[in-house]
């Protein structure tokens, strides 16, 4: 009963996270995959239709299925994320009004990259 009562909140979180993930495709510094994974997590609890659509998506589906089944991230995704974070760090150092601001953002991205590389890779198909 309690789960049904908050289903609208899961639905809202699922669609808001998906929107942020889609914006992250074109906006540097805003991650895409974590928001899509959060959207899938919330959709599984609030919108079966959206969850099914995310799993069936040709771009996001394999990433979501690997994460849900194994907590895994592909090596390609790890490299892509690391390269993009490095580019964003460079842009921050070129444009930030204070060096400490760029250093803080870079440190956060370094922690995320270290966590990401500690995740297992999906089993071979």
C-alpha positions in Angstrom: 0.0 0.0 0.0 2.8 2.4 0.9 4.6 1.8 -2.4 1.4 2.6 -4.4 1.0 5.8 -2.4 4.4 7.1 -3.5 4.2 5.8 -7.0 3.7 9.3 -8.4 7.0 10.5 -6.7 8.9 7.6 -8.4 7.2 8.5 -11.7 8.2 12.2 -11.3 11.8 11.3 -10.4 12.0 8.9 -13.4 10.9 11.6 -15.9 12.9 14.4 -14.3 16.1 12.2 -14.3 15.5 11.2 -17.9 15.1 14.9 -18.8 18.4 15.8 -17.1 20.1 12.9 -18.7 19.0 14.0 -22.2 20.1 17.6 -21.5 23.5 16.1 -20.4 24.0 14.7 -23.9 24.5 18.3 -25.3 25.6 20.2 -22.1 29.2 19.6 -21.1 29.7 18.9 -17.4 26.2 17.4 -16.9 26.5 13.6 -16.9 24.1 11.5 -19.0 24.4 7.9 -17.8 23.9 8.5 -14.1 20.7 10.3 -14.7 19.5 7.6 -17.1 20.3 4.9 -14.6 18.5 6.9 -11.9 15.5 7.2 -14.3 15.5 3.4 -14.9 15.7 2.8 -11.1 12.8 5.2 -10.4 10.8 4.0 -13.4 10.9 0.4 -12.2 9.0 1.6 -9.1 6.8 4.2 -10.7 6.3 3.7 -14.4 6.5 0.2 -15.9 5.9 1.7 -19.3 8.9 4.0 -19.1 11.1 1.3 -17.6 10.3 -1.0 -20.5 11.0 1.7 -23.0 14.4 2.5 -21.4 15.3 -1.2 -21.4 14.3 -1.5 -25.1 16.2 1.6 -26.1 19.1 0.8 -28.4 21.5 3.3 -26.8 20.6 3.2 -23.1 19.1 -0.4 -22.9 22.4 -2.3 -22.8 23.9 0.1 -20.2 20.9 -0.2 -18.0 20.6 -4.0 -18.3 24.4 -4.4 -17.5 24.0 -2.1 -14.5 20.8 -3.8 -13.2 22.2 -7.3 -13.6 25.8 -6.9 -12.6 26.4 -3.3 -11.4 28.8 -3.3 -14.4 30.0 -0.6 -16.7 31.6 -1.3 -20.1 35.3 -0.4 -20.7 34.2 1.8 -23.6 31.9 3.7 -21.3 34.6 4.1 -18.7 37.0 5.5 -21.3 34.5 7.8 -22.7 33.5 9.2 -19.3 37.1 9.6 -18.3 38.0 11.5 -21.5 34.9 13.7 -21.2 35.7 14.5 -17.6 39.3 15.4 -18.5 38.0 17.7 -21.3 35.6 19.4 -18.8 38.4 19.8 -16.3 40.5 21.5 -18.9 37.6 23.8 -19.8 37.1 24.6 -16.2 40.7 25.6 -15.6 40.5 27.8 -18.7 37.3 29.5 -17.7 36.8 29.4 -13.9 37.2 32.8 -12.2 39.2 31.2 -9.4 41.6 28.3 -9.6 40.2 26.7 -6.5 36.8 26.4 -8.3 38.3 24.4 -11.1 40.4 22.4 -8.7 37.3 21.5 -6.7 35.4 20.4 -9.8 38.3 18.4 -11.1 38.8 16.7 -7.7 35.1 15.6 -7.7 35.5 14.3 -11.2 38.6 12.4 -10.2 36.7 10.7 -7.4 33.9 9.8 -9.8 36.4 8.4 -12.3 38.2 6.3 -9.6 34.8 4.9 -8.5 33.8 4.2 -12.1 37.0 2.3 -12.9 36.5 0.1 -9.8 33.1 -1.1 -11.2 33.2 -4.5 -12.9 32.9 -4.9 -16.6 29.9 -6.8 -18.0 30.4 -10.4 -18.8 31.2 -11.2 -22.5 28.2 -11.8 -24.6 
